[in-house]
Amino acid sequence: MMDFLLGAKDWDGTGDTRALRALNLDHVPRQLRRIEGALMADYLRQSIDRIGFIYWQEIPDDPNRPLPYVYYRHPVGDITIAPTDILDGEGRPVERRWRFSRETMAELPDIYAALEKMPLAPGLTTPPPLSQFFATRQAVLARAGWLQAEAWGLETWQWLGVLTYLGVMALVLMAGWAVARRLAGQDSWQGRLVGQLAGPVGLMAAALLFLDASERLGLTLRAFGAVSGLSAMLLILASAALAYRVVSLIFGALMAKATQTRAYTDEIVLSLAQGLMKLLIVVGAVIGCADVAGLPYEGVLTGLGIGGVALAFAARETVSNIIGGAILLSDRPFRKGDLVEAANTLAVIETVGLRSTRLRKLDDTLMIVPNAQLSDQVISNWGSRRRRRVLMKIGLTYETPRAQLEQFVARLMEIYRDQPEAETDNVTIGIKSLGPHSIDIELWGHFRVFSYEAQIAAQQALILDILSLAEDLGVSFAYPTQTVHLAPDNGAAPTTA
């Protein structure tokens, strides 16, 4: 009793904690105990001030007293102080504390309603309200006392407040929906940002209004069942929805920036981080709602664990693909835009996602390969070559004199070495064989280029120089020809066509 009265007197200081410790609010969700406790403290203090003065000597002080202490009896309920066990997180008693009983908390509104018209004890003045409900109620009834009439569990002013709050909440939700729809197709990123956040922000505002209505109008757990708990859950879900949308927008902007570079590492990291952040938001919202509803954390976490195992078993292919993406992230076998050979197919890397990799084949066909399969294959990365091989076979006609052949080979070496991208340390040029149609000269070397386009451009410049060299030396390139000998029937010498 002393803890409660002295704590309530210093409520705005440090007394609120002391006063709330004297009330049995174990049946109220932990997040709502401050709001509901202030309301119950108002009911209890206002009732005690009308019952009379407290004489400490009349209150038993034996902590081992076997029976509860009934301070006040009334036909609608009793004000009782009873011993209760304070439990730890595992349900084991750690402390025995005397508190105003849970039954008293449930009966206080009726007790106060029965005592409200009684005057305060002589010498006492009306204390300042501790809760938003009593402050609002006093302000409203001081101006319109007729609104105190009760109907269906609430007073008239409360019903008017409920209708007002519901109307404002509906307007807020409609405004958020209208803004989101209007700005969804905006060209500016500011407009799109506001449009995508309007819906969750409207839901958040409606949840805050609902929570304020629950506190200010006194929509307690006793009056409307789980109204207060529902308001807290709605606020948690609205916060989760807003956080989920913000995460999507942030990572969407980062992903758009990452796709402009050749490095695919940022894309995988962002995909994994985004999925993890969204999963944490969802799990946090579920645990928060379970805590408000009074469900034990262990049961929720165990259920999530069992569900996670079942989900992982059912989606093991997806999980293996995600792990494959992590392997590609750590090994980094290619970059976006690289030409790779995998599964006997040449393709260009387009995007590496969380579950699969998109490749564009040389015939412009889009190929989607699960990361698990791609990470287990032998990948030949043509795009990571530090140099590209040049292998050319040049055929000259058999009518070409030896001197011109030697001069052509010598000048060909000079032309190759003059190419800006040519690697001159490792090159082989010479007559390789006598082919069926030509004298074959082989050029084997490397260009210091990184892309296929640059390789084609370098080879084109070399071929054009070779054509100019042949024109200068007066040599001809061979092409497949056939000589047909026709034998006459009369035994004459054969002719050649």
RODO-2510 file (C-alpha; in nm, 4 decimals, decimal comma):
residues 497
     n   res          X          Y          Z
     1     m     0,0000     0,0000     0,0000
     2     m     0,2808     0,2398     0,0860
     3     d     0,4672     0,1588    -0,2351
     4     f     0,1589     0,2348    -0,4389
     5     l     0,0468     0,5572    -0,2689
     6     l     0,3913     0,7143    -0,2401
     7     g     0,4834     0,6033    -0,5909
     8     a     0,1621     0,7477    -0,7352
     9     k     0,2335     1,0766    -0,5582
    10     d     0,5694     1,0985    -0,7377
    11     w     0,4413     0,9480    -1,0638
    12     d     0,6131     1,1968    -1,2942
    13     g     0,9440     1,1392    -1,1185
    14     t     1,0637     0,7905    -1,0331
    15     g     0,7521     0,6833    -0,8458
    16     d     0,5739     0,5265    -1,1417
    17     t     0,8000     0,2197    -1,1300
    18     r     0,7457     0,1841    -0,7558
    19     a     0,3682     0,2176    -0,7904
    20     l     0,3414    -0,0266    -1,0804
    21     r     0,5407    -0,2870    -0,8838
    22     a     0,2533    -0,2909    -0,6355
    23     l    -0,0037    -0,3854    -0,9029
    24     n    -0,0508    -0,7391    -1,0362
    25     l    -0,0425    -0,6769    -1,4110
    26     d     0,0882    -1,0182    -1,5116
    27     h    -0,2173    -1,0728    -1,7320
    28     v    -0,1373    -0,7586    -1,9350
    29     p     0,1170    -0,7806    -2,2212
    30     r     0,4497    -0,6354    -2,1135
    31     q     0,4450    -0,3645    -2,3816
    32     l     0,1071    -0,2403    -2,2551
    33     r     0,1714    -0,2503    -1,8803
    34     r     0,2789     0,1133    -1,8652
    35     i    -0,0450     0,2285    -2,0341
    36     e    -0,2810    -0,0111    -1,8556
    37     g    -0,0929     0,0334    -1,5282
    38     a    -0,1439     0,4100    -1,5355
    39     l    -0,5156     0,3570    -1,5937
    40     m    -0,5450     0,1013    -1,3121
    41     a    -0,3423     0,3286    -1,0837
    42     d    -0,5896     0,6110    -1,1500
    43     y    -0,8853     0,3859    -1,0726
    44     l    -0,7209     0,2572    -0,7523
    45     r    -0,5988     0,5940    -0,6188
    46     q    -0,9298     0,7683    -0,6908
    47     s    -1,1151     0,4860    -0,5113
    48     i    -0,8830     0,4864    -0,2072
    49     d    -0,9111     0,8658    -0,1748
    50     r    -1,2894     0,8258    -0,1459
    51     i    -1,2737     0,5357     0,1002
    52     g    -1,0814     0,7318     0,3626
    53     f    -0,7399     0,7977     0,5133
    54     i    -0,4822     0,5208     0,5327
    55     y    -0,3472     0,4374     0,8766
    56     w    -0,0311     0,2363     0,8284
    57     q    -0,0633     0,0771     1,1749
    58     e    -0,3866    -0,0919     1,0703
    59     i    -0,2239    -0,2685     0,7771
    60     p    -0,0491    -0,5977     0,8605
    61     d     0,3223    -0,6066     0,7819
    62     d     0,3978    -0,9776     0,8199
    63     p     0,5413    -1,1009     0,4856
    64     n     0,4644    -1,4613     0,5879
    65     r     0,0963    -1,3936     0,6410
    66     p    -0,0906    -1,6946     0,4959
    67     l    -0,4067    -1,5109     0,3873
    68     p    -0,4550    -1,2130     0,1539
    69     y    -0,5374    -0,8776     0,3108
    70     v    -0,8749    -0,7310     0,2107
    71     y    -0,8520    -0,3555     0,2472
    72     y    -1,2044    -0,2735     0,1297
    73     r    -1,5145    -0,4769     0,0544
    74     h    -1,7937    -0,3711    -0,1757
    75     p    -2,0774    -0,5608    -0,3454
    76     v    -1,9190    -0,5049    -0,6877
    77     g    -1,5725    -0,6179    -0,5780
    78     d    -1,2966    -0,6067    -0,3194
    79     i    -0,9650    -0,4226    -0,2968
    80     t    -0,7293    -0,7017    -0,1954
    81     i    -0,3527    -0,7271    -0,1450
    82     a    -0,2332    -1,0834    -0,2002
    83     p     0,1041    -1,2607    -0,2191
    84     t     0,2203    -1,3622    -0,5667
    85     d     0,5268    -1,5385    -0,6973
    86     i     0,7437    -1,3499    -0,9453
    87     l     0,8656    -1,5967    -1,2076
    88     d     1,1798    -1,5915    -1,4177
    89     g     1,1989    -1,6578    -1,7899
    90     e     1,1789    -2,0345    -1,7329
    91     g     0,8704    -2,0151    -1,5097
    92     r     1,0529    -2,0679    -1,1787
    93     p     0,9604    -1,8479    -0,8779
    94     v     1,2396    -1,6064    -0,7851
    95     e     1,0586    -1,3659    -0,5521
    96     r     0,7429    -1,3500    -0,3380
    97     r     0,5777    -1,0091    -0,3530
    98     w     0,2592    -0,8668    -0,2024
    99     r     0,0567    -0,6833    -0,4678
   100     f    -0,2946    -0,5647    -0,5359
   101     s    -0,4485    -0,8813    -0,6778
   102     r    -0,5371    -0,9541    -1,0353
   103     e    -0,9043    -0,9821    -0,9368
   104     t    -0,8837    -0,6328    -0,7908
   105     m    -0,7436    -0,5004    -1,1195
   106     a    -1,0410    -0,6490    -1,3042
   107     e    -1,2959    -0,5078    -1,0571
   108     l    -1,1471    -0,1597    -1,0133
   109     p    -1,3543     0,0101    -1,2905
   110     d    -1,6783    -0,1106    -1,1260
   111     i    -1,5545    -0,0170    -0,7779
   112     y    -1,4616     0,3326    -0,8969
   113     a    -1,7958     0,3718    -1,0766
   114     a    -1,9726     0,2878    -0,7492
   115     l    -1,7582     0,5318    -0,5460
   116     e    -1,7198     0,8119    -0,8001
   117     k    -2,0017     1,0285    -0,6668
   118     m    -1,8714     1,0042    -0,3096
   119     p    -1,6652     1,3017    -0,1891
   120     l    -1,2939     1,2711    -0,1245
   121     a    -1,1755     1,2115     0,2296
   122     p    -1,1658     1,5355     0,4307
   123     g    -0,8536     1,7360     0,3594
   124     l    -0,7763     1,5646     0,0287
   125     t    -0,7843     1,7360    -0,3084
   126     t    -0,8422     1,5846    -0,6484
   127     p    -0,5036     1,4510    -0,7589
   128     p    -0,3768     1,5106    -1,1130
   129     p    -0,4611     1,2232    -1,3467
   130     l    -0,1955     0,9618    -1,4152
   131     s    -0,3404     0,8321    -1,7419
   132     q    -0,4502     0,9879    -2,0703
   133     f    -0,7961     0,8405    -2,0160
   134     f    -0,8628     1,0197    -1,6874
   135     a    -0,7150     1,3456    -1,8195
   136     t    -0,9385     1,3328    -2,1289
   137     r    -1,2422     1,2255    -1,9291
   138     q    -1,2070     1,5077    -1,6789
   139     a    -1,1638     1,7651    -1,9565
   140     v    -1,4672     1,6401    -2,1512
   141     l    -1,7059     1,5991    -1,8551
   142     a    -1,6090     1,9388    -1,7151
   143     r    -1,7611     2,0911    -2,0310
   144     a    -2,0369     1,8417    -2,1084
   145     g    -2,1396     1,6325    -1,8103
   146     w    -2,4249     1,4722    -2,0013
   147     l    -2,1719     1,2738    -2,2037
   148     q    -2,1094     1,0558    -1,8968
   149     a    -2,4157     0,8429    -1,9667
   150     e    -2,3120     0,4805    -2,0181
   151     a    -2,4279     0,2476    -2,2950
   152     w    -2,2929    -0,0977    -2,3939
   153     g    -1,9904    -0,0786    -2,1654
   154     l    -1,8714     0,2711    -2,2623
   155     e    -1,9749     0,6241    -2,1784
   156     t    -2,1228     0,8478    -2,4471
   157     w    -1,8091     1,0578    -2,4890
   158     q    -1,6094     0,7378    -2,5435
   159     w    -1,8425     0,6247    -2,8205
   160     l    -1,8130     0,9658    -2,9856
   161     g    -1,4361     0,9419    -2,9559
   162     v    -1,4355     0,5935    -3,1099
   163     l    -1,6373     0,7150    -3,4095
   164     t    -1,4099     1,0177    -3,4500
   165     y    -1,0928     0,8082    -3,4369
   166     l    -1,2342     0,5557    -3,6832
   167     g    -1,3253     0,8345    -3,9243
   168     v    -0,9791     0,9924    -3,9025
   169     m    -0,8138     0,6523    -3,9458
   170     a    -1,0229     0,5847    -4,2561
   171     l    -0,9266     0,9235    -4,4009
   172     v    -0,5581     0,8592    -4,3308
   173     l    -0,5673     0,5172    -4,4975
   174     m    -0,7564     0,6539    -4,7986
   175     a    -0,5124     0,9447    -4,8299
   176     g    -0,2146     0,7088    -4,8216
   177     w    -0,3740     0,4838    -5,0834
   178     a    -0,4614     0,7819    -5,3062
   179     v    -0,1098     0,9292    -5,2846
   180     a     0,0473     0,5909    -5,3578
   181     r    -0,1750     0,5421    -5,6621
   182     r    -0,1218     0,8957    -5,7918
   183     l     0,2569     0,8972    -5,7622
   184     a     0,3223     0,5368    -5,8629
   185     g     0,4052     0,6293    -6,2226
   186     q     0,5993     0,9500    -6,1582
   187     d     0,9124     1,0150    -6,3621
   188     s     1,1087     1,1754    -6,0785
   189     w     1,2620     0,9503    -5,8156
   190     q     1,1267     1,1790    -5,5429
   191     g     0,7718     1,1227    -5,6640
   192     r     0,8187     0,7471    -5,6893
   193     l     0,9746     0,7410    -5,3399
   194     v     0,6798     0,9257    -5,1855
   195     g     0,4355     0,7096    -5,3770
   196     q     0,5875     0,3841    -5,2566
   197     l     0,6112     0,5018    -4,8938
   198     a     0,2652     0,6593    -4,8790
   199     g     0,0838     0,3310    -4,8152
   200     p     0,3023     0,2051    -4,5262
   201     v     0,3192     0,5550    -4,3742
   202     g    -0,0602     0,5789    -4,3860
   203     l    -0,0878     0,2389    -4,2180
   204     m     0,1623     0,3513    -3,9529
   205     a    -0,0369     0,6699    -3,8873
   206     a    -0,3592     0,4667    -3,8561
   207     a    -0,1885     0,2289    -3,6117
   208     l    -0,0646     0,5217    -3,3983
   209     l    -0,4162     0,6674    -3,3969
   210     f    -0,5590     0,3316    -3,2924
   211     l    -0,3037     0,3032    -3,0105
   212     d    -0,3759     0,6588    -2,8972
   213     a    -0,7491     0,5871    -2,9035
   214     s    -0,6979     0,2755    -2,6925
   215     e    -0,5090     0,4797    -2,4323
   216     r    -0,7027     0,8078    -2,4427
   217     l    -1,0515     0,6554    -2,4613
   218     g    -0,9835     0,3819    -2,2088
   219     l    -1,0518     0,0917    -2,4421
   220     t    -0,8988    -0,1402    -2,1884
   221     l    -0,8573    -0,5139    -2,1993
   222     r    -1,1611    -0,5409    -1,9739
   223     a    -1,3866    -0,3272    -2,1942
   224     f    -1,3210    -0,4670    -2,5397
   225     g    -1,1215    -0,7845    -2,4946
   226     a    -0,7946    -0,7570    -2,6874
   227     v    -0,8375    -0,4013    -2,8194
   228     s    -0,5201    -0,2740    -2,6572
   229     g    -0,3260    -0,5795    -2,7655
   230     l    -0,4681    -0,5467    -3,1164
   231     s    -0,3587    -0,1836    -3,1332
   232     a    -0,0056    -0,2794    -3,0327
   233     m     0,0012    -0,5615    -3,2893
   234     l    -0,1242    -0,3256    -3,5596
   235     l     0,1552    -0,0829    -3,4732
   236     i     0,4139    -0,3630    -3,4906
   237     l     0,2833    -0,4832    -3,8274
   238     a     0,2699    -0,1269    -3,9641
   239     s     0,6275    -0,0658    -3,8502
   240     a     0,7357    -0,3929    -4,0115
   241     a     0,5590    -0,3031    -4,3371
   242     l     0,7260     0,0379    -4,3441
   243     a     1,0670    -0,1107    -4,2652
   244     y     1,0138    -0,3796    -4,5320
   245     r     0,9324    -0,1151    -4,7944
   246     v     1,2277     0,1045    -4,6907
   247     v     1,4633    -0,1937    -4,7203
   248     s     1,3245    -0,2704    -5,0671
   249     l     1,3755     0,0902    -5,1792
   250     i     1,7279     0,1185    -5,0391
   251     f     1,8474    -0,2090    -5,1826
   252     g     1,6664    -0,1385    -5,5108
   253     a     1,8662     0,1831    -5,5487
   254     l     2,1904     0,0063    -5,4567
   255     m     2,1120    -0,2783    -5,6978
   256     a     2,0459    -0,0337    -5,9816
   257     k     2,3850     0,1218    -5,9174
   258     a     2,5540    -0,2178    -5,8945
   259     t     2,4108    -0,3362    -6,2269
   260     q     2,5877    -0,0497    -6,4026
   261     t     2,9245    -0,2075    -6,3280
   262     r     3,0753    -0,5287    -6,4573
   263     a     3,1355    -0,6653    -6,1093
   264     y     2,8631    -0,9095    -6,0098
   265     t     2,9893    -0,9392    -5,6513
   266     d     2,7884    -0,6401    -5,5321
   267     e     2,4712    -0,7828    -5,6836
   268     i     2,5008    -1,1109    -5,4946
   269     v     2,5957    -0,9384    -5,1700
   270     l     2,3005    -0,7012    -5,2023
   271     s     2,0613    -0,9877    -5,2834
   272     l     2,1759    -1,1868    -4,9817
   273     a     2,1707    -0,8826    -4,7522
   274     q     1,8261    -0,7789    -4,8713
   275     g     1,6838    -1,1267    -4,8158
   276     l     1,8406    -1,1428    -4,4680
   277     m     1,7099    -0,7976    -4,3692
   278     k     1,3577    -0,8787    -4,4843
   279     l     1,3681    -1,2126    -4,3025
   280     l     1,4776    -1,0387    -3,9805
   281     i     1,1938    -0,7866    -4,0160
   282     v     0,9354    -1,0626    -4,0620
   283     v     1,0723    -1,2704    -3,7736
   284     g     1,0895    -0,9621    -3,5501
   285     a     0,7275    -0,8752    -3,6298
   286     v     0,6122    -1,2297    -3,5557
   287     i     0,7988    -1,2388    -3,2239
   288     g     0,6709    -0,8907    -3,1311
   289     c     0,3094    -0,9899    -3,1998
   290     a     0,3581    -1,3137    -3,0070
   291     d     0,4970    -1,1182    -2,7118
   292     v     0,1986    -0,8814    -2,7149
   293     a    -0,0386    -1,1781    -2,7299
   294     g     0,1375    -1,3322    -2,4300
   295     l     0,2840    -1,6283    -2,6161
   296     p     0,6206    -1,7510    -2,4827
   297     y     0,9266    -1,6703    -2,6882
   298     e     1,0475    -2,0279    -2,6640
   299     g     0,7352    -2,1630    -2,8302
   300     v     0,7495    -1,9063    -3,1085
   301     l     1,1209    -1,9590    -3,1723
   302     t     1,0782    -2,3357    -3,1578
   303     g     0,7918    -2,3131    -3,4052
   304     l     1,0031    -2,0964    -3,6327
   305     g     1,2872    -2,3467    -3,6025
   306     i     1,0670    -2,6454    -3,6862
   307     g     0,9016    -2,4526    -3,9665
   308     g     1,2424    -2,3474    -4,0936
   309     v     1,3620    -2,7077    -4,1012
   310     a     1,0471    -2,8176    -4,2846
   311     l     1,0777    -2,5283    -4,5269
   312     a     1,4460    -2,5991    -4,5846
   313     f     1,3682    -2,9652    -4,6545
   314     a     1,0852    -2,8777    -4,8928
   315     a     1,2923    -2,6106    -5,0673
   316     r     1,6294    -2,7832    -5,0498
   317     e     1,6922    -2,7094    -5,4171
   318     t     1,6388    -2,3401    -5,3555
   319     v     1,8645    -2,3522    -5,0511
   320     s     2,1348    -2,5305    -5,2518
   321     n     2,1052    -2,2640    -5,5212
   322     i     2,1494    -1,9908    -5,2606
   323     i     2,4556    -2,1716    -5,1276
   324     g     2,5767    -2,2034    -5,4863
   325     g     2,5389    -1,8271    -5,5215
   326     a     2,7493    -1,7810    -5,2093
   327     i     3,0132    -2,0127    -5,3590
   328     l     3,0197    -1,8074    -5,6786
   329     l     3,0517    -1,4984    -5,4636
   330     s     3,3537    -1,6371    -5,2803
   331     d     3,5263    -1,7937    -5,5836
   332     r     3,4463    -1,5125    -5,8304
   333     p     3,4991    -1,7225    -6,1450
   334     f     3,3609    -1,4541    -6,3758
   335     r     3,2272    -1,1014    -6,3997
   336     k     2,9251    -0,9546    -6,5700
   337     g     2,9930    -0,9320    -6,9434
   338     d     3,2510    -1,2138    -6,9494
   339     l     3,2318    -1,4746    -7,2256
   340     v     3,2344    -1,8135    -7,0544
   341     e     3,2089    -2,1735    -7,1616
   342     a     2,9977    -2,3934    -6,9364
   343     a     2,8223    -2,7197    -7,0217
   344     n     2,9797    -2,7046    -7,3689
   345     t     2,8033    -2,3734    -7,4341
   346     l     2,9502    -2,0310    -7,5020
   347     a     2,7530    -1,7484    -7,3394
   348     v     2,7951    -1,4008    -7,1945
   349     i     2,7240    -1,3423    -6,8252
   350     e     2,4336    -1,1004    -6,7807
   351     t     2,3306    -1,1177    -6,4149
   352     v     2,4102    -1,3349    -6,1149
   353     g     2,1134    -1,3559    -5,8811
   354     l     2,0434    -1,5131    -5,5462
   355     r     1,9071    -1,8350    -5,6998
   356     s     2,0230    -1,8445    -6,0624
   357     t     2,2575    -1,6918    -6,3179
   358     r     2,1397    -1,5470    -6,6494
   359     l     2,3603    -1,6026    -6,9547
   360     r     2,3130    -1,4798    -7,3103
   361     k     2,4224    -1,7327    -7,5740
   362     l     2,5937    -1,6223    -7,8928
   363     d     2,2691    -1,6734    -8,0881
   364     d     2,0996    -1,4272    -7,8440
   365     t     1,9166    -1,7031    -7,6578
   366     l     1,8717    -1,6346    -7,2865
   367     m     1,9900    -1,9215    -7,0690
   368     i     1,9072    -1,9410    -6,6953
   369     v     2,1269    -2,1796    -6,4968
   370     p     2,0678    -2,2571    -6,1249
   371     n     2,3636    -2,1504    -5,9154
   372     a     2,3991    -2,4977    -5,7666
   373     q     2,4578    -2,6474    -6,1128
   374     l     2,6821    -2,3670    -6,2313
   375     s     2,9038    -2,3811    -5,9230
   376     d     2,9625    -2,7559    -5,9769
   377     q     3,0656    -2,7239    -6,3430
   378     v     3,3984    -2,6596    -6,5073
   379     i     3,3833    -2,2979    -6,6234
   380     s     3,6170    -2,1685    -6,8905
   381     n     3,6241    -1,7916    -6,8647
   382     w     3,7221    -1,6470    -7,1973
   383     g     3,6582    -1,2971    -7,0695
   384     s     3,9327    -1,3197    -6,8071
   385     r     4,2123    -1,3917    -7,0546
   386     r     4,5055    -1,1538    -7,0237
   387     r     4,5768    -1,1991    -7,3952
   388     r     4,4015    -1,3518    -7,6916
   389     r     4,5561    -1,5911    -7,9371
   390     v     4,5933    -1,5068    -8,3038
   391     l     4,6138    -1,8076    -8,5356
   392     m     4,6038    -1,7384    -8,9088
   393     k     4,6804    -1,9540    -9,2135
   394     i     4,7775    -1,7617    -9,5265
   395     g     4,7844    -1,9534    -9,8534
   396     l     4,9943    -1,8305   -10,1493
   397     t     4,9835    -1,9778   -10,4985
   398     y     5,2383    -2,2378   -10,6089
   399     e     5,3547    -1,9971   -10,8828
   400     t     5,5077    -1,7686   -10,6165
   401     p     5,8911    -1,7639   -10,6476
   402     r     6,1076    -1,8550   -10,3492
   403     a     6,2488    -1,5049   -10,3157
   404     q     5,9035    -1,3541   -10,2920
   405     l     5,8011    -1,6193   -10,0366
   406     e     6,0977    -1,5370    -9,8151
   407     q     6,0354    -1,1648    -9,8533
   408     f     5,6667    -1,2099    -9,7742
   409     v     5,7426    -1,4042    -9,4533
   410     a     6,0020    -1,1447    -9,3405
   411     r     5,7710    -0,8512    -9,4118
   412     l     5,4820    -1,0363    -9,2438
   413     m     5,6851    -1,0539    -8,9242
   414     e     5,7478    -0,6790    -8,9395
   415     i     5,3813    -0,6045    -9,0000
   416     y     5,2787    -0,8181    -8,7023
   417     r     5,5311    -0,6532    -8,4714
   418     d     5,4066    -0,3106    -8,5788
   419     q     5,0541    -0,3842    -8,4533
   420     p     4,9859    -0,1803    -8,1337
   421     e     4,8275    -0,4731    -7,9463
   422     a     5,0694    -0,7438    -8,0663
   423     e     5,2760    -0,9364    -7,8134
   424     t     5,6151    -0,9555    -7,9849
   425     d     5,7928    -1,1824    -7,7371
   426     n     5,6044    -1,4958    -7,8278
   427     v     5,5266    -1,5115    -8,2017
   428     t     5,5871    -1,7725    -8,4723
   429     i     5,5598    -1,6986    -8,8456
   430     g     5,6776    -1,9310    -9,1221
   431     i     5,5884    -2,1701    -9,4048
   432     k     5,4121    -2,4613    -9,2398
   433     s     5,3133    -2,6988    -9,5192
   434     l     5,2393    -2,7550    -9,8844
   435     g     4,8661    -2,7741    -9,8983
   436     p     4,6499    -2,9238   -10,1697
   437     h     4,5838    -2,5815   -10,3175
   438     s     4,8451    -2,3455   -10,1693
   439     i     5,1742    -2,2897    -9,9949
   440     d     5,0537    -2,2469    -9,6342
   441     i     5,2140    -1,9821    -9,4115
   442     e     5,1136    -1,9890    -9,0437
   443     l     5,1020    -1,6900    -8,8092
   444     w     5,0767    -1,7789    -8,4417
   445     g     5,0829    -1,5054    -8,1765
   446     h     4,8854    -1,3103    -7,9162
   447     f     4,7131    -0,9752    -7,8853
   448     r     4,7074    -0,7951    -7,5509
   449     v     4,3329    -0,7278    -7,5537
   450     f     4,0622    -0,8245    -7,3035
   451     s     3,7374    -0,8255    -7,4995
   452     y     3,6238    -1,0155    -7,8041
   453     e     3,5384    -0,6901    -7,9810
   454     a     3,8917    -0,5593    -7,9328
   455     q     4,0327    -0,8870    -8,0643
   456     i     3,8269    -0,8625    -8,3847
   457     a     3,9353    -0,5004    -8,4354
   458     a     4,3034    -0,5912    -8,3919
   459     q     4,2747    -0,8868    -8,6313
   460     q     4,1008    -0,6686    -8,8885
   461     a     4,3869    -0,4185    -8,8844
   462     l     4,6390    -0,7019    -8,9254
   463     i     4,4485    -0,8600    -9,2170
   464     l     4,4227    -0,5290    -9,4001
   465     d     4,7988    -0,4793    -9,3631
   466     i     4,8571    -0,8323    -9,4985
   467     l     4,6437    -0,7562    -9,8041
   468     s     4,8461    -0,4401    -9,8651
   469     l     5,1688    -0,6392    -9,8293
   470     a     5,0557    -0,8936   -10,0910
   471     e     4,9676    -0,6124   -10,3288
   472     d     5,3078    -0,4470   -10,2799
   473     l     5,5009    -0,7698   -10,3399
   474     g     5,2811    -0,8835   -10,6281
   475     v     5,1962    -1,2210   -10,4760
   476     s     4,8576    -1,3886   -10,5067
   477     f     4,6517    -1,5716   -10,2503
   478     a     4,5549    -1,9232   -10,3454
   479     y     4,2034    -2,0509   -10,3502
   480     p     4,0721    -2,4006   -10,4161
   481     t     4,1086    -2,4914   -10,7851
   482     q     4,0852    -2,8140   -10,9816
   483     t     4,2610    -2,9222   -11,3043
   484     v     4,0601    -3,1679   -11,5138
   485     h     4,2450    -3,3803   -11,7823
   486     l     4,0190    -3,5005   -12,0656
   487     a     4,1315    -3,8156   -12,2575
   488     p     3,9921    -3,8459   -12,6169
   489     d     3,8472    -4,1715   -12,7413
   490     n     4,0784    -4,1918   -13,0566
   491     g     4,3950    -4,2242   -12,8518
   492     a     4,5131    -3,8689   -12,9110
   493     a     4,7008    -3,6805   -12,6425
   494     p     4,4796    -3,5720   -12,3523
   495     t     4,3791    -3,2120   -12,3229
   496     t     4,3667    -3,0021   -12,0102
   497     a     4,0653    -2,7951   -11,9137
***
